[in-house]
Amino acid sequence: MARPTAGKEKPKKAEEKPKKGSDEELRHIVRILNTDLDGKRQVHMALTGIKGVGRRCAKIFTERAGVDPRATLGLLPDAEIDKLKKVVEEDAIDILPTWMVNRRGDIETGKDIHIMGIELNMTLREDLDLMKKMRSYKGLRHERGLRVRGQRTRSTGRTGAIVGVSRKKEGAQAASAKQ
């Protein structure tokens, strides 16, 4: 027995709405501060891909550049990307408040600066080498691969093959018992 199909037709799929920009205009990679950023992400979240830039810094940078933080990075026009690059690369130290910069009282210059990108890795390595060279407590701990920031080391952070208490061999115990 055939069932009537009247009134029970499958609904047609809704036509896809065109996005803000077609995929041809979308830049999948946007380069800021020698870092490749994902063009599919929102501007304020894509900026966090730069080492040394967190969500708060990214929000400040987008506000200063006059860019919508929720817009897709790859769909921004060249002018807005250039504004964003200028703010991140050149004006970051002037924009961020003193309490927010990641290097206050720099050893060499004595100024408050904010380091981002590849420079952050190099600066960290130089600081560790300086601590090792001057034989400070932290430098020695880094050199030996031990915990640096006051953590307990009695029961955690053990490395190597032997874990637990080692016992003497039974033969050595028997020989000492006879004597």
Buried (B, 14 or more C-beta within 10 A) or exposed (E): EEEEEEEEEEEEEEEEEEEEEEEEEBBEEBEBBEBEBBBBBBBBBBBBBBBBBEEEBBBBBBEBBEBEBEBBBBBBEEEBBEBBBEBBEEEBEEBBEEEBBBBEEEEEEEEBBBBBBEBBEEBEEEBBEEBBEEEEEBBEBBEEEEEBEEEEEEEEEEEEEEEEEEEEEEEEEEEEEEE
